[in-house]
Amino acid sequence: MGWLTLSLINAGLAQGKGRSGLNWWLLSLVLGPVATLLVVIRPRVETPAVQSLVDIALADAQVEAEDGH
């Protein structure tokens, strides 16, 4: 039961880092705690869409800072 719970947690962690939750869930069923370690140490995946949203948000923040808001 604990292994299944861990696999669901790993899937959530993977999705939070921009990776496939399904693939990591399946991998976690096989590797268990080793998969947890891999999810935690692997860097976040930055997709072009996410990166462009971050760029837009940073540009807006700079404009607001320059305007004195």
Secondary structure, DSSP 4 states (H G I P E B T S, - for coil): -HHHHHHHHHHHHHHHTTS-HHHHHHHHHHHTHHHHHHHHHSPPP--HHHHHHHHHHHHHHHHHHHHT-
